[in-house]
Amino acid sequence: MTTNQSPGTNDLSDGEGRTASPIQRALRALELLSADPLTAAELARELDVNRSTALRLLGELVATGYVARNEATKRYTIVPAKFYGLIQAPETDWSQIIDPVLASIRDETGDATMLAVPAKDTMVYLAFFPTRHVVAVSEQLGTIRPMHCSALGKAYLSALDPESLDTHLARLSYAGGTEHAAKGPIELRRRVEESREVRYAIDRDETFDGVRCVAVPVRIRGSLIGAAGISGPSSRLTDARIPQLGQYLATCMSDL
């Protein structure tokens, strides 16, 4: 966007010489972030504002839940499910349907549960119920996980039709994760197919060393919206326990 201002100013032109209002700037930021995840510096350049202004704007958007920050890449992206809620009727509110189930699973298993939705090549936490164990994985609403190595991402991919799966596998960057993460589409496809066969996906120290997760696709009234998972330290989510958690999670999520 071209303006008559010097770089680093806090004003954004609306294209007709008028200074954009904070609301216009925020809406433009959301439009940009919906196209591609951006760092604060990249967004500042797009909006023709200084970085501190962009950071303040992003902080406000993150606080609303409409934008999330990837701690690994320092990039910001929109949370699609927040926007879906603006056009859904009250009776289809996801939180009213899923939150009680996630809370019940957490209480039954003792480990943290979450709902994540796709955003580009990541999965973003839309709901999170923390474990009551002293030893816990630090997570929260807005947490972002790479799609290629997280159980949540693989669970979501396992529910896609063949054409959509091919598109996602080709688009993913395969950046991030540990040495155990899939390095490319062939390896990820194999893991997704394994997940589809057993009805749940597993992250065995692929996103972080010492952290595991099991997840299943989530459909509400037949529509795929994302994935739900159970996560915790590897010491609790053992190889013997993961299949039990996976089958239990799949059963709980099958009746939504």
Secondary structure, DSSP 4 states (H G I P E B T S, - for coil): ---SSPTT-S--B-SSSPBPPHHHHHHHHHHHHHHS-B-HHHHHHHHTS-HHHHHHHHHHHHHHTSEEE-TTT--EEE-HHHHHHHHS-GGG-HHHHHHHHHHHHHHHH-SEEEEEEEETTEEEEEEEE---SSS-----TT-EEETTTSHHHHHHHHTS-HHHHHHHHHH----SS-TTS--SHHHHHHHHHHHHHHT-EEEESSSSTTEEEEEEEEEETTEEEEEEEEEEETTTS-TTTHHHHHHHHHHHHTT-
